[in-house]
Amino acid sequence: MSNVVLNGASDGTILGTASGVFNTNAVSTGADASGFSSQMLRGISSLNLELGGNGGINAIVNDTNFVGAQSVSGNATAVASVDAIGLNGGDIHIAGNATIMANVGVDSKAEAATIA
């Protein structure tokens, strides 16, 4: 969810989720092998919220990212990059009780091997 504007006179609950799975593998038998990944995930980005009652905000991000590179006769390079944020910015006004939860789970791995 991005650039969200919500106004409510009573209670409200918001759930924003982002999930990703990215796998890439580069293999070369005669030259260099390079594998790269770059991911950006947001559960809720820029939330502008006005609630007259009680409120709940849940922002959840889960990601798995694997990059591999193997070369038989050259160099091998693997780079995995993840930018993950559960709740990112905004203007939040809740008149009653509020529960805010942001959770990010990332499993990211890069492996490179040169076999000579």
DOBA-922718 format. One record per atom (N, C-alpha, C, O, CB): residue in three letters; x, y, z. Coordinates in steps of 0.1 Angstrom, whole numbers, padded with zeros to 4 digits, always signed. Glycine has a CB too. Example, Ala and Ser with C-alpha at 12.3 -4.5 7.8 and 13.67 -1.06 7.14 Angstrom:
BEGIN
Ala+0132-0057+0078Ala+0123-0045+0078Ala+0132-0033+0078Ala+0142-0033+0085Ala+0113-0045+0090Ser+0128-0022+0071Ser+0137-0011+0071Ser+0129+0000+0079Ser+0134+0011+0080Ser+0141-0006+0057
! end
This chain:
BEGIN
Met+0009-0012+0000Met+0000+0000+0000Met+0009+0012+0000Met+0019+0013+0008Met-0010+0000+0012Ser+0006+0022-0009Ser+0014+0034-0009Ser+0005+0046-0011Ser-0005+0046-0018Ser+0024+0033-0021Asn+0009+0057-0004Asn+0002+0070-0005Asn-0013+0068-0002Asn-0021+0072-0009Asn+0004+0076-0019Val-0015+0062+0010Val-0029+0059+0014Val-0035+0070+0023Val-0028+0075+0032Val-0029+0045+0022Val-0047+0075+0020Val-0054+0085+0028Val-0067+0078+0033Val-0075+0075+0024Val-0056+0098+0020Leu-0069+0077+0046Leu-0081+0071+0051Leu-0086+0080+0063Leu-0079+0084+0071Leu-0078+0057+0056Asn-0099+0082+0062Asn-0106+0090+0073Asn-0118+0082+0077Asn-0126+0077+0069Asn-0110+0104+0068Gly-0119+0080+0091Gly-0130+0072+0096Gly-0135+0078+0109Gly-0127+0083+0117Gly-0127+0058+0098Ala-0148+0078+0111Ala-0154+0084+0123Ala-0154+0074+0135Ala-0156+0078+0146Ala-0169+0088+0120Ser-0152+0061+0132Ser-0152+0051+0143Ser-0140+0043+0142Ser-0129+0047+0138Ser-0165+0042+0142Asp-0141+0030+0147Asp-0129+0021+0148Asp-0125+0017+0134Asp-0133+0016+0124Asp-0133+0009+0157Gly-0113+0013+0133Gly-0108+0008+0120Gly-0095+0000+0121Gly-0087+0002+0131Gly-0105+0019+0110Thr-0093-0009+0112Thr-0081-0018+0111Thr-0076-0017+0097Thr-0083-0018+0087Thr-0084-0032+0116Ile-0062-0016+0096Ile-0056-0016+0083Ile-0045-0027+0083Ile-0037-0029+0092Ile-0049-0002+0080Leu-0044-0034+0071Leu-0034-0044+0069Leu-0028-0042+0056Leu-0034-0041+0046Leu-0040-0059+0070Gly-0014-0040+0056Gly-0007-0039+0044Gly+0004-0049+0043Gly+0012-0050+0053Gly-0001-0024+0042Thr+0005-0057+0033Thr+0015-0067+0032Thr+0023-0067+0019Thr+0017-0062+0008Thr+0008-0081+0033Ala+0035-0071+0019Ala+0043-0073+0007Ala+0051-0086+0008Ala+0057-0088+0019Ala+0053-0060+0005Ser+0051-0094-0002Ser+0058-0106-0002Ser+0065-0108-0015Ser+0061-0104-0026Ser+0048-0118+0000Gly+0077-0113-0014Gly+0085-0115-0026Gly+0094-0128-0025Gly+0098-0132-0014Gly+0094-0103-0028Val+0096-0134-0036Val+0105-0145-0038Val+0113-0143-0051Val+0107-0142-0061Val+0097-0159-0038Phe+0126-0142-0049Phe+0134-0139-0061Phe+0146-0149-0061Phe+0154-0149-0051Phe+0139-0124-0062Asn+0148-0156-0072Asn+0159-0165-0073Asn+0165-0164-0087Asn+0158-0164-0097Asn+0155-0180-0071Thr+0178-0162-0087Thr+0185-0161-0100Thr+0198-0168-0099Thr+0205-0169-0088Thr+0187-0146-0104Asn+0203-0174-0110Asn+0215-0181-0110Asn+0222-0178-0124Asn+0216-0180-0134Asn+0213-0196-0108Ala+0235-0175-0123Ala+0243-0173-0135Ala+0254-0183-0136Ala+0261-0186-0126Ala+0250-0158-0135Val+0255-0190-0148Val+0265-0200-0150Val+0272-0198-0163Val+0266-0195-0173Val+0258-0214-0149Ser+0286-0199-0162Ser+0294-0198-0174Ser+0305-0208-0175Ser+0311-0211-0164Ser+0300-0183-0175Thr+0307-0214-0187Thr+0318-0223-0188Thr+0330-0217-0195Thr+0340-0224-0196Thr+0313-0236-0196Gly+0328-0205-0201Gly+0339-0199-0209Gly+0343-0185-0205Gly+0352-0179-0211Gly+0336-0200-0223Ala+0336-0179-0196Ala+0338-0165-0192Ala+0334-0163-0178Ala+0331-0172-0170Ala+0331-0155-0202Asp+0333-0150-0174Asp+0329-0146-0161Asp+0314-0149-0159Asp+0306-0149-0169Asp+0332-0131-0158Ala+0309-0151-0147Ala+0295-0152-0144Ala+0291-0142-0133Ala+0298-0142-0123Ala+0292-0167-0139Ser+0281-0135-0136Ser+0276-0124-0126Ser+0261-0125-0124Ser+0254-0126-0134Ser+0280-0110-0131Gly+0257-0126-0111Gly+0243-0126-0108Gly+0240-0115-0098Gly+0247-0113-0088Gly+0239-0140-0102Phe+0230-0107-0101Phe+0226-0095-0093Phe+0211-0095-0091Phe+0204-0098-0100Phe+0231-0082-0099Ser+0207-0091-0079Ser+0193-0088-0076Ser+0192-0076-0067Ser+0200-0074-0058Ser+0186-0101-0070Ser+0181-0068-0069Ser+0178-0057-0060Ser+0163-0056-0059Ser+0156-0055-0068Ser+0184-0044-0066Gln+0159-0057-0046Gln+0144-0057-0043Gln+0141-0046-0033Gln+0149-0043-0025Gln+0140-0070-0038Met+0129-0039-0035Met+0124-0030-0025Met+0110-0034-0022Met+0101-0034-0031Met+0125-0015-0031Leu+0107-0036-0009Leu+0094-0040-0005Leu+0089-0031+0007Leu+0097-0028+0016Leu+0093-0055-0001Arg+0076-0027+0006Arg+0070-0019+0017Arg+0057-0026+0020Arg+0049-0029+0011Arg+0069-0004+0012Gly+0054-0027+0033Gly+0041-0032+0038Gly+0031-0021+0036Gly+0021-0022+0029Gly+0041-0037+0052Ile+0034-0009+0042Ile+0026+0003+0041Ile+0036+0015+0039Ile+0044+0016+0048Ile+0016+0005+0053Ser+0034+0023+0029Ser+0043+0034+0027Ser+0034+0047+0026Ser+0024+0047+0018Ser+0051+0033+0014Ser+0037+0057+0034Ser+0030+0069+0034Ser+0016+0068+0037Ser+0007+0070+0029Ser+0032+0077+0021Leu+0013+0065+0050Leu-0001+0063+0055Leu-0006+0076+0061Leu+0000+0080+0071Leu-0002+0051+0064Asn-0016+0082+0056Asn-0023+0093+0063Asn-0036+0089+0068Asn-0046+0086+0060Asn-0024+0105+0053Leu-0037+0088+0081Leu-0049+0081+0087Leu-0055+0090+0098Leu-0048+0096+0106Leu-0045+0068+0094Glu-0068+0092+0098Glu-0076+0099+0108Glu-0087+0090+0112Glu-0096+0087+0104Glu-0081+0113+0102Leu-0087+0085+0125Leu-0097+0077+0130Leu-0103+0083+0143Leu-0096+0088+0151Leu-0092+0062+0133Gly-0117+0082+0144Gly-0124+0088+0155Gly-0125+0078+0167Gly-0128+0082+0178Gly-0137+0092+0151Gly-0122+0066+0164Gly-0123+0055+0175Gly-0110+0049+0177Gly-0099+0055+0177Gly-0134+0045+0171Asn-0110+0036+0180Asn-0098+0028+0182Asn-0093+0023+0168Asn-0100+0023+0159Asn-0101+0015+0191Gly-0080+0021+0168Gly-0074+0017+0155Gly-0063+0007+0156Gly-0056+0005+0166Gly-0068+0029+0148Gly-0062-0001+0146Gly-0051-0011+0145Gly-0044-0010+0131Gly-0051-0009+0121Gly-0057-0025+0146Ile-0031-0010+0131Ile-0023-0009+0119Ile-0014-0021+0119Ile-0006-0023+0129Ile-0016+0004+0118Asn-0014-0029+0109Asn-0005-0040+0107Asn+0002-0039+0094Asn-0004-0039+0083Asn-0013-0054+0108Ala+0015-0039+0094Ala+0023-0038+0082Ala+0033-0049+0082Ala+0042-0050+0091Ala+0031-0024+0081Ile+0032-0058+0072Ile+0040-0070+0072Ile+0048-0072+0058Ile+0042-0070+0048Ile+0031-0083+0074Val+0061-0075+0059Val+0069-0078+0047Val+0076-0091+0049Val+0082-0093+0060Val+0079-0066+0045Asn+0075-0100+0039Asn+0082-0112+0039Asn+0089-0114+0026Asn+0083-0112+0015Asn+0073-0125+0042Asp+0102-0118+0026Asp+0109-0119+0013Asp+0120-0130+0014Asp+0126-0132+0025Asp+0116-0106+0010Thr+0121-0137+0003Thr+0132-0147+0001Thr+0140-0143-0011Thr+0133-0141-0022Thr+0127-0162+0001Asn+0153-0142-0010Asn+0161-0137-0022Asn+0174-0146-0022Asn+0181-0146-0013Asn+0164-0122-0020Phe+0176-0152-0034Phe+0188-0160-0036Phe+0195-0157-0049Phe+0188-0156-0059Phe+0185-0175-0035Val+0208-0154-0049Val+0215-0151-0061Val+0227-0161-0061Val+0235-0161-0051Val+0219-0136-0062Gly+0229-0167-0072Gly+0241-0176-0073Gly+0248-0173-0086Gly+0242-0169-0096Gly+0237-0191-0073Ala+0261-0176-0086Ala+0270-0174-0098Ala+0281-0185-0097Ala+0288-0186-0087Ala+0276-0160-0099Gln+0282-0192-0109Gln+0293-0202-0110Gln+0300-0200-0123Gln+0293-0199-0134Gln+0287-0216-0108Ser+0313-0201-0123Ser+0321-0200-0135Ser+0331-0211-0135Ser+0337-0214-0125Ser+0327-0186-0137Val+0333-0217-0147Val+0343-0227-0148Val+0357-0221-0151Val+0367-0226-0146Val+0339-0237-0159Ser+0358-0211-0159Ser+0371-0205-0163Ser+0372-0190-0161Ser+0383-0185-0164Ser+0373-0208-0178Gly+0363-0184-0155Gly+0364-0170-0152Gly+0360-0166-0137Gly+0360-0175-0129Gly+0355-0162-0161Asn+0358-0154-0135Asn+0354-0149-0122Asn+0339-0151-0120Asn+0331-0151-0129Asn+0358-0135-0119Ala+0335-0153-0107Ala+0321-0154-0104Ala+0318-0144-0093Ala+0325-0142-0084Ala+0318-0169-0098Thr+0307-0136-0096Thr+0302-0126-0087Thr+0287-0127-0085Thr+0279-0129-0094Thr+0305-0112-0093Ala+0283-0127-0072Ala+0269-0128-0068Ala+0266-0117-0058Ala+0273-0115-0048Ala+0265-0142-0063Val+0255-0109-0061Val+0251-0098-0052Val+0236-0098-0050Val+0229-0098-0060Val+0256-0084-0057Ala+0232-0099-0037Ala+0218-0098-0034Ala+0215-0086-0025Ala+0221-0085-0015Ala+0213-0112-0027Ser+0206-0078-0029Ser+0202-0066-0021Ser+0187-0065-0019Ser+0179-0067-0028Ser+0207-0053-0029Val+0184-0063-0006Val+0169-0062-0003Val+0168-0050+0006Val+0175-0048+0016Val+0164-0075+0005Asp+0158-0041+0003Asp+0154-0029+0011Asp+0140-0032+0015Asp+0131-0031+0007Asp+0156-0016+0003Ala+0138-0036+0028Ala+0124-0040+0032Ala+0120-0032+0045Ala+0128-0031+0054Ala+0124-0055+0035Ile+0108-0025+0044Ile+0103-0017+0055Ile+0089-0021+0057Ile+0081-0021+0048Ile+0105-0002+0052Gly+0085-0023+0070Gly+0071-0026+0073Gly+0062-0014+0072Gly+0052-0014+0064Gly+0070-0032+0086Leu+0064-0004+0080Leu+0056+0009+0080Leu+0065+0020+0077Leu+0075+0023+0085Leu+0048+0010+0093Asn+0063+0028+0066Asn+0072+0038+0062Asn+0065+0051+0061Asn+0059+0054+0050Asn+0079+0034+0049Gly+0066+0060+0071Gly+0061+0073+0070Gly+0046+0075+0070Gly+0038+0066+0069Gly+0067+0080+0058Gly+0042+0088+0072Gly+0028+0092+0071Gly+0025+0100+0083Gly+0033+0105+0091Gly+0020+0079+0071Asp+0012+0103+0084Asp+0006+0111+0095Asp-0006+0104+0101Asp-0016+0102+0094Asp+0002+0126+0089Ile-0004+0099+0113Ile-0014+0090+0119Ile-0020+0097+0131Ile-0013+0101+0141Ile-0008+0077+0123His-0034+0098+0131His-0041+0103+0142His-0052+0094+0146His-0061+0091+0138His-0047+0118+0139Ile-0052+0088+0158Ile-0062+0079+0163Ile-0067+0084+0176Ile-0059+0085+0186Ile-0056+0064+0164Ala-0080+0086+0177Ala-0086+0093+0189Ala-0086+0083+0201Ala-0085+0087+0212Ala-0100+0097+0186Gly-0088+0070+0198Gly-0089+0060+0209Gly-0076+0053+0211Gly-0065+0058+0208Gly-0100+0050+0206Asn-0077+0041+0215Asn-0066+0032+0217Asn-0060+0028+0203Asn-0068+0026+0194Asn-0069+0020+0226Ala-0047+0026+0203Ala-0041+0022+0190Ala-0031+0011+0192Ala-0024+0010+0202Ala-0033+0034+0184Thr-0031+0002+0182Thr-0022-0009+0182Thr-0015-0008+0168Thr-0021-0009+0158Thr-0028-0023+0184Ile-0002-0007+0168Ile+0006-0006+0156Ile+0017-0017+0156Ile+0025-0018+0165Ile+0013+0009+0154Met+0017-0025+0145Met+0026-0036+0144Met+0032-0036+0131Met+0025-0036+0121Met+0019-0049+0147Ala+0046-0035+0130Ala+0053-0037+0117Ala+0063-0048+0119Ala+0070-0049+0128Ala+0060-0023+0114Asn+0062-0057+0109Asn+0071-0069+0110Asn+0077-0071+0096Asn+0071-0071+0086Asn+0063-0082+0114Val+0091-0074+0096Val+0098-0076+0084Val+0106-0089+0086Val+0113-0090+0096Val+0107-0064+0080Gly+0104-0098+0077Gly+0112-0111+0077Gly+0119-0113+0063Gly+0112-0113+0053Gly+0103-0123+0080Val+0132-0113+0063Val+0140-0114+0050Val+0150-0125+0052Val+0157-0126+0061Val+0147-0101+0047Asp+0150-0134+0041Asp+0161-0144+0040Asp+0168-0141+0027Asp+0162-0144+0016Asp+0155-0159+0041Ser+0180-0136+0028Ser+0187-0132+0016Ser+0201-0139+0016Ser+0208-0139+0026Ser+0188-0117+0015Lys+0205-0144+0004Lys+0217-0151+0003Lys+0224-0149-0011Lys+0217-0150-0021Lys+0215-0166+0006Ala+0237-0148-0011Ala+0244-0147-0023Ala+0256-0156-0023Ala+0264-0156-0013Ala+0249-0132-0026Glu+0258-0165-0033Glu+0269-0174-0033Glu+0275-0174-0047Glu+0269-0174-0057Glu+0264-0188-0030Ala+0289-0173-0047Ala+0297-0173-0059Ala+0308-0183-0058Ala+0314-0185-0048Ala+0302-0158-0062Ala+0310-0190-0069Ala+0320-0200-0070Ala+0327-0201-0083Ala+0321-0200-0094Ala+0314-0214-0066Thr+0341-0201-0083Thr+0349-0203-0095Thr+0355-0217-0094Thr+0362-0220-0084Thr+0360-0192-0096Ile+0352-0225-0104Ile+0357-0239-0104Ile+0369-0239-0114Ile+0366-0238-0126Ile+0346-0249-0108Ala+0381-0241-0110Ala+0392-0241-0119Ala+0397-0255-0121Ala+0407-0257-0128Ala+0404-0233-0113
! end
